[in-house]
Amino acid sequence: MNNINDEILNKLIDNEITGEEKEVLLDMIEGSDRLKNRYNALLKAHQLLRISTAESTSINFTKLVMAKIHLQKVREEKQKHFLFGVLSFLGLIILAIIAFILIKIFSVTGTESSDLILNYSKNVGDYFSDLFGKKNIAALGSVLSLIMFISAYFLYDFQRKTRKNFSH
Amino acid sequence: MMKHISDVEVIESVKKGNAADFSILVDRYKDKAFTMLKRILKNEFDAEEVLMDAFLKVYNNLNSFKFESKFSTWFYRIVYNSALTRLSSSKRKIEEAMNSIDDLTFLESKYKADEFNDSDVSNFVRKIIDDLPPKNAAVVTMFYLEEMNIEEISEVLEISVSNVKIILYRSRGILKKLIESRNLLGEIL
């Protein structure tokens, strides 16, 4: 009788033993006051835990969650628009350059056109050779770094503001 | 009579773009999950904050939920992991470990029989559950409040079924020993 440990009693409570084993156990429990007290205490603990109730969140909890979800969506939309704006701007610049070159090409005819293309190619080549030459590379690097720093600051500021809105 | 909408139906509706339907899931799970978090974190404010973050995580990752398990299992795993992250970040985990309820004398000295009367049985139980270590509190809440089975709980906590049983039995055992040692059986019955 002493070898009836709490694990077996727990299994009895959770119905994890066969009908036959259950009958034997219940007989043993009935036959021993000590075992009966142990079983009743464990059963009572189980019952007390079962009747414990859930606590409530604040009244407007659901509304707050839904508001946060909505804000998050707005933030994502804003980010999308921002990226779309930047990409559109870059795209427009590229299109304008292409359009300008094409207009120049089609505004002249025949051999003039091929000469013009050759001249343009040569000029563009020379321009970039000068631009990335030893003299200008340092200045160009500084300008590009400055532009990147300024862009990064604005991007960070934009992110910070949207995050601040999101957290309220 | 209003038709009960299953979790799966709600999720499918949200996935189709009806974000407002997510509030059905929030209303359905918030109180039980809040109770579990409060028992784990021992703090009402933290519990609500972590729960809010958990619901946002659930919403953002709803597309990755493939209905391979019950929604409740997936949801409680997110809630439990969020609680653990909060515990580890606030270093409360260490404090909780130091106050482990496995040391029965700690509880016995805390809850004296003469402080107990018939009218506050639920209060008595609540206080004991509130003092359980995080994992025990999670198991007890999911087993008794959410009525999840042992297998589901083991999936949530990512531990074996036998370990869940051990935690559950020990948690019951704590209460049982208090009832026995203070001769409370008659009073409660």
Interface residues (C-beta under 8 A of the other chain):
Chain A: D6 E7 N10 N37 R38 N40 A41 L42 K44 A45 H46 L48 L49 R50 I51 S52 T53 A54 E55 S56 T57 S58 F61 T62 L64 V65 M66 K68 I69 H70 Q72 K73
Chain B: A19 A20 F22 S23 V26 D27 K30 D31 K32 F34 T35 K38 E48 L51 M52 F55 L56 Y59 N60 V121 S122 F124 V125 R126 I129 V140 Y144 L145 K165 L168 Y169 S171 R172 G173 L175 K176 K177 I179 E180 L185 I188 L189
